[in-house]
Amino acid sequence: MNDTELKTAHSAEAGHYGKDVRSDLHVAIEPRDSGGLEITLESRVGLYYGGSILSQTRQVVESLGVKHARIAIHDEGALPFAIAARVETAVKRAGLGRDQKALPERAAVPKPSPRDRLRRSRLYLPGSEPKYFINAGLHGPDAIILDLEDSVHLAEKDAARILVRNTLRAVDFGSCERMVRINQLPLGLQDLTELIPEEPDLILIPKVERPEQVSQVDRMIDELKSRDRIDRPIWLMPIVESALGIENAFAIATVSSNVCALTIGLEDYTADLGVVKTLDGGESQYARTRLLNAAKAAGIQAIDSVFGDVGDLAGLRHWGESSRALGFEGMGCIHPSQIPVIHEAFAPSPVEIEKALKIVAAFEDAQQRGLSVVSLGSKMIDPPVVERARKLVARAKAMGKA
């Protein structure tokens, strides 16, 4: 550490420990001006992994430029990416290593995410809770959302940012699209600085009311991609959560070619209106259809809000089926138990698929025979009907239903 850092250095902590804590650890650091590094460890798995934890802690601290400090660690089964994040956070909270990073070993970066990929379900994971990360992909959502906004306490924003950065770098989520919900601007711009070098697939922008907010995020991502020579797409999904945002939905949807979807946050929207959010959603019908129409007019996906009652799976199914009937292509979820219900709700039925296949087959047969009029049984088939059938068949195939 340099002289300036040493003069301002102070004791600091990061992480959590206790009987209800899993896959995390607590780090307390006390900088000093001599004596080297003194590291102590308490861990239920210390007999097996204690040496590795101590070695990694020393490596992280030294990489951040700290040569003299007392460090106490309480481990609750943290994996290396979480250990590195908690130690780095503690060091930076102590006023040290400000311009340094202690990055874990990088896993293989998955293939780029297609702009129109399937996004039926997006599972929110609190960005400050590493216990949820490792097995999240096993639940089979279409996307994982590492959340830095509402689920993270203000005092933990710095820690969550580093932890999510390391998670993107080190955790394999399988076939899930890797999304991050950043904080409301301007704080969200700090998030981007840490996140974009780790190449997330998509950034969710909360509480968007004006297209300029999306442009600001888009420009910063482009600058960071250029700096780090990243050539893969990083998509944007603005979250519209207010009356003003709803009225500006089309401008928000079309401000950048990187916007691949619009979604709505109904808790904040109904709070903005001063009304109660109900199960039938009558109070938000205008907002949802306005956003849906804006998204379709812009040629992007429309994604519905989350369903907040985890215990009401029947209500979730009804909401999802109604959402699909309106034209939405998916919704958020806050618990793994919601994922299969959402997937079924947004899937076309076997009867729908069979009918659509017949329409497409009849159209293709007519085309091959040079006929301009297409019929199926006693009904004439118009071009819009054929296009709708094609879209349904394509979506059914993407879901493995056809």
One Martini backbone bead per residue (centre of mass of N, CA, C, O) as a GRO file, in nm:
protein
  402
    1MET     BB    1   0.100   0.033   0.016
    2ASN     BB    2   0.061   0.355   0.027
    3ASP     BB    3   0.083   0.637   0.218
    4THR     BB    4  -0.207   0.734   0.174
    5GLU     BB    5  -0.349   0.471   0.246
    6LEU     BB    6  -0.228   0.432   0.531
    7LYS     BB    7  -0.353   0.695   0.657
    8THR     BB    8  -0.668   0.593   0.577
    9ALA     BB    9  -0.673   0.338   0.709
   10HIS     BB   10  -0.910   0.075   0.815
   11SER     BB   11  -1.130  -0.103   0.952
   12ALA     BB   12  -1.298  -0.402   0.810
   13GLU     BB   13  -1.590  -0.556   0.645
   14ALA     BB   14  -1.718  -0.878   0.506
   15GLY     BB   15  -1.985  -1.051   0.494
   16HIS     BB   16  -2.098  -1.380   0.629
   17TYR     BB   17  -2.213  -1.536   0.943
   18GLY     BB   18  -2.369  -1.843   1.051
   19LYS     BB   19  -2.621  -2.080   1.080
   20ASP     BB   20  -2.781  -1.948   0.807
   21VAL     BB   21  -2.515  -1.966   0.647
   22ARG     BB   22  -2.416  -2.005   0.297
   23SER     BB   23  -2.152  -1.983   0.083
   24ASP     BB   24  -1.980  -1.805   0.288
   25LEU     BB   25  -1.799  -1.513   0.427
   26HIS     BB   26  -1.603  -1.355   0.683
   27VAL     BB   27  -1.425  -1.036   0.683
   28ALA     BB   28  -1.151  -0.908   0.885
   29ILE     BB   29  -0.966  -0.596   0.873
   30GLU     BB   30  -0.631  -0.481   0.999
   31PRO     BB   31  -0.436  -0.245   0.942
   32ARG     BB   32  -0.073  -0.209   0.911
   33ASP     BB   33   0.284  -0.104   0.917
   34SER     BB   34   0.352  -0.403   1.026
   35GLY     BB   35   0.414  -0.772   1.037
   36GLY     BB   36   0.246  -0.845   0.812
   37LEU     BB   37   0.052  -1.138   0.768
   38GLU     BB   38  -0.240  -1.215   0.974
   39ILE     BB   39  -0.415  -1.529   0.954
   40THR     BB   40  -0.742  -1.633   1.045
   41LEU     BB   41  -0.946  -1.944   1.097
   42GLU     BB   42  -1.298  -2.032   1.066
   43SER     BB   43  -1.404  -2.381   1.002
   44ARG     BB   44  -1.586  -2.671   0.927
   45VAL     BB   45  -1.360  -2.726   0.673
   46GLY     BB   46  -1.060  -2.686   0.767
   47LEU     BB   47  -0.931  -2.970   0.744
   48TYR     BB   48  -0.966  -2.965   0.416
   49TYR     BB   49  -0.964  -2.619   0.331
   50GLY     BB   50  -0.784  -2.424   0.496
   51GLY     BB   51  -0.528  -2.392   0.322
   52SER     BB   52  -0.673  -2.276   0.073
   53ILE     BB   53  -0.801  -2.028   0.204
   54LEU     BB   54  -0.540  -1.897   0.308
   55SER     BB   55  -0.395  -1.881   0.035
   56GLN     BB   56  -0.605  -1.707  -0.112
   57THR     BB   57  -0.608  -1.468   0.078
   58ARG     BB   58  -0.315  -1.391   0.040
   59GLN     BB   59  -0.323  -1.351  -0.264
   60VAL     BB   60  -0.537  -1.127  -0.272
   61VAL     BB   61  -0.404  -0.921  -0.084
   62GLU     BB   62  -0.137  -0.894  -0.242
   63SER     BB   63  -0.273  -0.807  -0.519
   64LEU     BB   64  -0.379  -0.534  -0.354
   65GLY     BB   65  -0.111  -0.430  -0.180
   66VAL     BB   66  -0.105  -0.596   0.090
   67LYS     BB   67   0.139  -0.646   0.370
   68HIS     BB   68  -0.020  -0.530   0.640
   69ALA     BB   69  -0.227  -0.753   0.843
   70ARG     BB   70  -0.524  -0.834   1.004
   71ILE     BB   71  -0.702  -1.152   0.952
   72ALA     BB   72  -1.045  -1.259   0.978
   73ILE     BB   73  -1.206  -1.583   0.929
   74HIS     BB   74  -1.548  -1.687   0.847
   75ASP     BB   75  -1.654  -1.995   0.735
   76GLU     BB   76  -1.948  -2.120   0.507
   77GLY     BB   77  -1.859  -2.261   0.226
   78ALA     BB   78  -1.690  -2.108   0.032
   79LEU     BB   79  -1.603  -2.024  -0.273
   80PRO     BB   80  -1.355  -1.880  -0.449
   81PHE     BB   81  -1.525  -1.641  -0.571
   82ALA     BB   82  -1.630  -1.549  -0.287
   83ILE     BB   83  -1.368  -1.508  -0.140
   84ALA     BB   84  -1.252  -1.292  -0.326
   85ALA     BB   85  -1.486  -1.088  -0.291
   86ARG     BB   86  -1.473  -1.047   0.021
   87VAL     BB   87  -1.180  -0.962   0.044
   88GLU     BB   88  -1.187  -0.723  -0.151
   89THR     BB   89  -1.403  -0.563  -0.002
   90ALA     BB   90  -1.253  -0.528   0.267
   91VAL     BB   91  -1.009  -0.381   0.154
   92LYS     BB   92  -1.170  -0.139   0.027
   93ARG     BB   93  -1.312  -0.054   0.295
   94ALA     BB   94  -1.015   0.010   0.420
   95GLY     BB   95  -0.872   0.187   0.175
   96LEU     BB   96  -0.769  -0.034  -0.027
   97GLY     BB   97  -0.709  -0.127  -0.349
   98ARG     BB   98  -0.877   0.064  -0.548
   99ASP     BB   99  -0.721  -0.012  -0.848
  100GLN     BB  100  -0.790  -0.313  -0.789
  101LYS     BB  101  -0.799  -0.671  -0.873
  102ALA     BB  102  -0.940  -1.006  -0.772
  103LEU     BB  103  -0.945  -1.245  -0.997
  104PRO     BB  104  -1.072  -1.519  -1.089
  105GLU     BB  105  -1.093  -1.781  -1.254
  106ARG     BB  106  -1.185  -1.836  -1.584
  107ALA     BB  107  -1.439  -1.933  -1.750
  108ALA     BB  108  -1.606  -2.022  -2.005
  109VAL     BB  109  -1.748  -1.850  -2.253
  110PRO     BB  110  -2.033  -1.829  -2.379
  111LYS     BB  111  -2.229  -1.802  -2.616
  112PRO     BB  112  -2.396  -1.592  -2.776
  113SER     BB  113  -2.694  -1.421  -2.753
  114PRO     BB  114  -2.973  -1.412  -2.901
  115ARG     BB  115  -3.204  -1.170  -2.955
  116ASP     BB  116  -3.463  -1.402  -2.989
  117ARG     BB  117  -3.462  -1.565  -2.758
  118LEU     BB  118  -3.575  -1.752  -2.513
  119ARG     BB  119  -3.801  -1.574  -2.249
  120ARG     BB  120  -3.998  -1.700  -2.027
  121SER     BB  121  -3.772  -1.722  -1.791
  122ARG     BB  122  -3.660  -1.520  -1.497
  123LEU     BB  123  -3.428  -1.564  -1.242
  124TYR     BB  124  -3.402  -1.423  -0.939
  125LEU     BB  125  -3.091  -1.310  -0.779
  126PRO     BB  126  -2.932  -1.214  -0.516
  127GLY     BB  127  -2.623  -1.038  -0.529
  128SER     BB  128  -2.553  -1.112  -0.199
  129GLU     BB  129  -2.612  -1.446  -0.255
  130PRO     BB  130  -2.417  -1.723  -0.315
  131LYS     BB  131  -2.611  -1.973  -0.252
  132TYR     BB  132  -2.782  -1.939  -0.537
  133PHE     BB  133  -2.580  -1.984  -0.786
  134ILE     BB  134  -2.476  -2.278  -0.848
  135ASN     BB  135  -2.790  -2.418  -0.889
  136ALA     BB  136  -2.972  -2.241  -1.079
  137GLY     BB  137  -2.953  -2.394  -1.361
  138LEU     BB  138  -3.107  -2.665  -1.266
  139HIS     BB  139  -3.408  -2.533  -1.291
  140GLY     BB  140  -3.448  -2.423  -1.604
  141PRO     BB  141  -3.415  -2.147  -1.692
  142ASP     BB  142  -3.365  -1.916  -1.942
  143ALA     BB  143  -3.279  -1.716  -1.700
  144ILE     BB  144  -3.043  -1.520  -1.517
  145ILE     BB  145  -3.072  -1.286  -1.238
  146LEU     BB  146  -2.842  -1.060  -1.128
  147ASP     BB  147  -2.911  -0.865  -0.846
  148LEU     BB  148  -2.850  -0.502  -0.761
  149GLU     BB  149  -3.107  -0.384  -0.649
  150ASP     BB  150  -3.372  -0.447  -0.452
  151SER     BB  151  -3.215  -0.706  -0.305
  152VAL     BB  152  -3.007  -0.475  -0.216
  153HIS     BB  153  -2.855  -0.321   0.013
  154LEU     BB  154  -2.704  -0.023   0.027
  155ALA     BB  155  -2.451  -0.131   0.203
  156GLU     BB  156  -2.410  -0.382  -0.038
  157LYS     BB  157  -2.338  -0.281  -0.327
  158ASP     BB  158  -2.028  -0.324  -0.344
  159ALA     BB  159  -2.029  -0.630  -0.283
  160ALA     BB  160  -2.223  -0.725  -0.509
  161ARG     BB  161  -2.062  -0.628  -0.752
  162ILE     BB  162  -1.817  -0.818  -0.704
  163LEU     BB  163  -1.971  -1.087  -0.687
  164VAL     BB  164  -2.102  -1.075  -0.970
  165ARG     BB  165  -1.848  -1.055  -1.129
  166ASN     BB  166  -1.732  -1.333  -1.033
  167THR     BB  167  -1.973  -1.502  -1.128
  168LEU     BB  168  -1.948  -1.446  -1.431
  169ARG     BB  169  -1.652  -1.564  -1.440
  170ALA     BB  170  -1.701  -1.867  -1.271
  171VAL     BB  171  -2.001  -1.943  -1.342
  172ASP     BB  172  -2.202  -2.212  -1.455
  173PHE     BB  173  -2.534  -2.181  -1.625
  174GLY     BB  174  -2.533  -2.307  -1.885
  175SER     BB  175  -2.816  -2.229  -2.089
  176CYS     BB  176  -2.836  -1.969  -1.951
  177GLU     BB  177  -2.904  -1.654  -1.943
  178ARG     BB  178  -2.695  -1.368  -1.858
  179MET     BB  179  -2.819  -1.153  -1.620
  180VAL     BB  180  -2.834  -0.794  -1.520
  181ARG     BB  181  -2.943  -0.589  -1.257
  182ILE     BB  182  -2.910  -0.280  -1.225
  183ASN     BB  183  -2.900   0.017  -1.110
  184GLN     BB  184  -3.009   0.304  -1.074
  185LEU     BB  185  -2.960   0.586  -1.202
  186PRO     BB  186  -2.616   0.634  -1.169
  187LEU     BB  187  -2.517   0.368  -1.022
  188GLY     BB  188  -2.521   0.168  -1.269
  189LEU     BB  189  -2.249   0.264  -1.396
  190GLN     BB  190  -2.067   0.124  -1.190
  191ASP     BB  191  -2.151  -0.160  -1.260
  192LEU     BB  192  -2.050  -0.170  -1.555
  193THR     BB  193  -1.744  -0.153  -1.500
  194GLU     BB  194  -1.743  -0.448  -1.376
  195LEU     BB  195  -1.924  -0.627  -1.583
  196ILE     BB  196  -1.849  -0.607  -1.892
  197PRO     BB  197  -1.573  -0.768  -1.892
  198GLU     BB  198  -1.768  -1.043  -1.833
  199GLU     BB  199  -1.994  -1.078  -2.051
  200PRO     BB  200  -2.285  -1.033  -2.051
  201ASP     BB  201  -2.588  -1.075  -2.220
  202LEU     BB  202  -2.767  -0.886  -2.016
  203ILE     BB  203  -2.925  -0.566  -1.942
  204LEU     BB  204  -3.105  -0.439  -1.679
  205ILE     BB  205  -3.313  -0.142  -1.667
  206PRO     BB  206  -3.431   0.044  -1.424
  207LYS     BB  207  -3.664   0.285  -1.421
  208VAL     BB  208  -3.770   0.367  -1.705
  209GLU     BB  209  -3.873   0.692  -1.871
  210ARG     BB  210  -3.635   0.746  -2.083
  211PRO     BB  211  -3.432   0.709  -2.357
  212GLU     BB  212  -3.170   0.841  -2.236
  213GLN     BB  213  -3.106   0.614  -2.034
  214VAL     BB  214  -3.038   0.400  -2.245
  215SER     BB  215  -2.817   0.557  -2.395
  216GLN     BB  216  -2.621   0.577  -2.159
  217VAL     BB  217  -2.574   0.273  -2.132
  218ASP     BB  218  -2.496   0.210  -2.425
  219ARG     BB  219  -2.242   0.388  -2.440
  220MET     BB  220  -2.085   0.258  -2.208
  221ILE     BB  221  -2.072  -0.023  -2.323
  222ASP     BB  222  -1.921   0.049  -2.582
  223GLU     BB  223  -1.669   0.161  -2.441
  224LEU     BB  224  -1.597  -0.103  -2.283
  225LYS     BB  225  -1.579  -0.290  -2.528
  226SER     BB  226  -1.357  -0.136  -2.673
  227ARG     BB  227  -1.141  -0.147  -2.451
  228ASP     BB  228  -1.178  -0.490  -2.429
  229ARG     BB  229  -1.246  -0.626  -2.702
  230ILE     BB  230  -1.563  -0.667  -2.742
  231ASP     BB  231  -1.782  -0.854  -2.990
  232ARG     BB  232  -2.025  -0.912  -2.831
  233PRO     BB  233  -2.338  -0.902  -2.744
  234ILE     BB  234  -2.527  -0.659  -2.536
  235TRP     BB  235  -2.821  -0.655  -2.408
  236LEU     BB  236  -3.140  -0.479  -2.365
  237MET     BB  237  -3.376  -0.433  -2.071
  238PRO     BB  238  -3.617  -0.239  -2.007
  239ILE     BB  239  -3.780  -0.109  -1.713
  240VAL     BB  240  -4.115  -0.033  -1.670
  241GLU     BB  241  -4.243   0.172  -1.363
  242SER     BB  242  -4.427   0.407  -1.496
  243ALA     BB  243  -4.629   0.630  -1.641
  244LEU     BB  244  -4.410   0.768  -1.811
  245GLY     BB  245  -4.284   0.512  -1.929
  246ILE     BB  246  -4.535   0.414  -2.079
  247GLU     BB  247  -4.564   0.669  -2.267
  248ASN     BB  248  -4.241   0.599  -2.367
  249ALA     BB  249  -4.208   0.306  -2.484
  250PHE     BB  250  -4.131   0.337  -2.787
  251ALA     BB  251  -3.879   0.513  -2.749
  252ILE     BB  252  -3.733   0.304  -2.576
  253ALA     BB  253  -3.742   0.060  -2.785
  254THR     BB  254  -3.588   0.254  -3.033
  255VAL     BB  255  -3.303   0.382  -2.933
  256SER     BB  256  -3.183   0.078  -2.973
  257SER     BB  257  -3.054  -0.217  -3.118
  258ASN     BB  258  -3.000  -0.352  -2.820
  259VAL     BB  259  -3.294  -0.373  -2.787
  260CYS     BB  260  -3.489  -0.682  -2.716
  261ALA     BB  261  -3.671  -0.573  -2.468
  262LEU     BB  262  -3.969  -0.539  -2.273
  263THR     BB  263  -4.054  -0.446  -1.934
  264ILE     BB  264  -4.248  -0.477  -1.628
  265GLY     BB  265  -4.313  -0.301  -1.309
  266LEU     BB  266  -4.586  -0.335  -1.097
  267GLU     BB  267  -4.516  -0.229  -0.820
  268ASP     BB  268  -4.423   0.057  -0.909
  269TYR     BB  269  -4.662   0.132  -1.086
  270THR     BB  270  -4.888   0.118  -0.870
  271ALA     BB  271  -4.749   0.320  -0.681
  272ASP     BB  272  -4.761   0.557  -0.881
  273LEU     BB  273  -5.085   0.544  -0.890
  274GLY     BB  274  -5.209   0.452  -0.602
  275VAL     BB  275  -5.253   0.135  -0.618
  276VAL     BB  276  -5.364  -0.190  -0.606
  277LYS     BB  277  -5.242  -0.499  -0.647
  278THR     BB  278  -5.395  -0.749  -0.837
  279LEU     BB  279  -5.482  -1.059  -0.960
  280ASP     BB  280  -5.627  -0.949  -1.234
  281GLY     BB  281  -5.492  -0.660  -1.334
  282GLY     BB  282  -5.679  -0.409  -1.404
  283GLU     BB  283  -5.482  -0.163  -1.316
  284SER     BB  284  -5.258  -0.272  -1.562
  285GLN     BB  285  -5.374  -0.311  -1.851
  286TYR     BB  286  -5.283  -0.061  -2.002
  287ALA     BB  287  -4.977  -0.087  -1.956
  288ARG     BB  288  -4.936  -0.368  -2.081
  289THR     BB  289  -5.055  -0.303  -2.366
  290ARG     BB  290  -4.874  -0.064  -2.429
  291LEU     BB  291  -4.605  -0.215  -2.410
  292LEU     BB  292  -4.670  -0.439  -2.608
  293ASN     BB  293  -4.719  -0.259  -2.857
  294ALA     BB  294  -4.441  -0.124  -2.859
  295ALA     BB  295  -4.274  -0.381  -2.896
  296LYS     BB  296  -4.406  -0.482  -3.160
  297ALA     BB  297  -4.350  -0.221  -3.324
  298ALA     BB  298  -4.025  -0.266  -3.271
  299GLY     BB  299  -3.950  -0.585  -3.285
  300ILE     BB  300  -3.986  -0.695  -2.987
  301GLN     BB  301  -4.002  -0.809  -2.679
  302ALA     BB  302  -4.256  -0.907  -2.440
  303ILE     BB  303  -4.234  -0.873  -2.079
  304ASP     BB  304  -4.347  -0.965  -1.791
  305SER     BB  305  -4.399  -0.971  -1.480
  306VAL     BB  306  -4.410  -1.068  -1.174
  307PHE     BB  307  -4.519  -1.316  -0.933
  308GLY     BB  308  -4.538  -1.269  -0.585
  309ASP     BB  309  -4.693  -1.546  -0.514
  310VAL     BB  310  -4.539  -1.837  -0.446
  311GLY     BB  311  -4.795  -2.018  -0.333
  312ASP     BB  312  -4.963  -1.937  -0.610
  313LEU     BB  313  -4.980  -2.143  -0.879
  314ALA     BB  314  -5.259  -2.096  -0.998
  315GLY     BB  315  -5.232  -1.790  -1.031
  316LEU     BB  316  -4.985  -1.806  -1.214
  317ARG     BB  317  -5.112  -1.962  -1.446
  318HIS     BB  318  -5.330  -1.756  -1.511
  319TRP     BB  319  -5.142  -1.520  -1.567
  320GLY     BB  320  -4.973  -1.654  -1.791
  321GLU     BB  321  -5.206  -1.716  -1.989
  322SER     BB  322  -5.300  -1.421  -2.013
  323SER     BB  323  -5.030  -1.310  -2.111
  324ARG     BB  324  -5.011  -1.476  -2.370
  325ALA     BB  325  -5.284  -1.377  -2.493
  326LEU     BB  326  -5.175  -1.081  -2.527
  327GLY     BB  327  -4.832  -1.138  -2.616
  328PHE     BB  328  -4.650  -1.245  -2.426
  329GLU     BB  329  -4.318  -1.431  -2.376
  330GLY     BB  330  -4.293  -1.366  -2.059
  331MET     BB  331  -4.140  -1.386  -1.720
  332GLY     BB  332  -4.080  -1.343  -1.406
  333CYS     BB  333  -3.897  -1.492  -1.119
  334ILE     BB  334  -3.856  -1.580  -0.747
  335HIS     BB  335  -3.888  -1.903  -0.791
  336PRO     BB  336  -3.835  -2.223  -0.894
  337SER     BB  337  -4.142  -2.321  -0.879
  338GLN     BB  338  -4.233  -2.125  -1.127
  339ILE     BB  339  -4.106  -2.231  -1.390
  340PRO     BB  340  -4.292  -2.470  -1.496
  341VAL     BB  341  -4.550  -2.299  -1.501
  342ILE     BB  342  -4.456  -2.089  -1.705
  343HIS     BB  343  -4.388  -2.281  -1.938
  344GLU     BB  344  -4.678  -2.386  -1.971
  345ALA     BB  345  -4.829  -2.113  -2.006
  346PHE     BB  346  -4.635  -2.036  -2.274
  347ALA     BB  347  -4.744  -2.282  -2.414
  348PRO     BB  348  -4.862  -2.438  -2.664
  349SER     BB  349  -5.095  -2.635  -2.751
  350PRO     BB  350  -5.154  -2.920  -2.922
  351VAL     BB  351  -5.386  -2.796  -3.086
  352GLU     BB  352  -5.237  -2.545  -3.188
  353ILE     BB  353  -5.004  -2.692  -3.328
  354GLU     BB  354  -5.166  -2.863  -3.525
  355LYS     BB  355  -5.303  -2.627  -3.671
  356ALA     BB  356  -5.047  -2.477  -3.759
  357LEU     BB  357  -4.925  -2.707  -3.928
  358LYS     BB  358  -5.159  -2.718  -4.131
  359ILE     BB  359  -5.137  -2.430  -4.235
  360VAL     BB  360  -4.848  -2.444  -4.337
  361ALA     BB  361  -4.888  -2.686  -4.526
  362ALA     BB  362  -5.109  -2.556  -4.704
  363PHE     BB  363  -4.940  -2.320  -4.801
  364GLU     BB  364  -4.703  -2.478  -4.928
  365ASP     BB  365  -4.877  -2.636  -5.129
  366ALA     BB  366  -4.991  -2.390  -5.279
  367GLN     BB  367  -4.717  -2.277  -5.369
  368GLN     BB  368  -4.628  -2.530  -5.538
  369ARG     BB  369  -4.907  -2.497  -5.721
  370GLY     BB  370  -4.963  -2.182  -5.774
  371LEU     BB  371  -5.151  -2.075  -5.550
  372SER     BB  372  -5.329  -1.793  -5.408
  373VAL     BB  373  -5.524  -1.988  -5.262
  374VAL     BB  374  -5.598  -2.074  -4.924
  375SER     BB  375  -5.703  -2.388  -4.773
  376LEU     BB  376  -5.892  -2.529  -4.481
  377GLY     BB  377  -6.119  -2.689  -4.576
  378SER     BB  378  -6.372  -2.433  -4.545
  379LYS     BB  379  -6.121  -2.236  -4.506
  380MET     BB  380  -5.973  -1.942  -4.545
  381ILE     BB  381  -5.625  -1.830  -4.579
  382ASP     BB  382  -5.456  -1.579  -4.458
  383PRO     BB  383  -5.148  -1.439  -4.427
  384PRO     BB  384  -5.164  -1.371  -4.116
  385VAL     BB  385  -5.227  -1.665  -4.034
  386VAL     BB  386  -4.965  -1.788  -4.135
  387GLU     BB  387  -4.770  -1.617  -3.968
  388ARG     BB  388  -4.879  -1.704  -3.692
  389ALA     BB  389  -4.824  -2.006  -3.731
  390ARG     BB  390  -4.520  -1.988  -3.768
  391LYS     BB  391  -4.457  -1.866  -3.492
  392LEU     BB  392  -4.573  -2.097  -3.325
  393VAL     BB  393  -4.393  -2.322  -3.436
  394ALA     BB  394  -4.121  -2.194  -3.362
  395ARG     BB  395  -4.179  -2.180  -3.057
  396ALA     BB  396  -4.235  -2.481  -3.013
  397LYS     BB  397  -3.954  -2.575  -3.100
  398ALA     BB  398  -3.792  -2.412  -2.886
  399MET     BB  399  -3.957  -2.587  -2.653
  400GLY     BB  400  -4.000  -2.891  -2.758
  401LYS     BB  401  -4.318  -2.926  -2.895
  402ALA     BB  402  -4.231  -2.983  -3.235
   0.00000   0.00000   0.00000
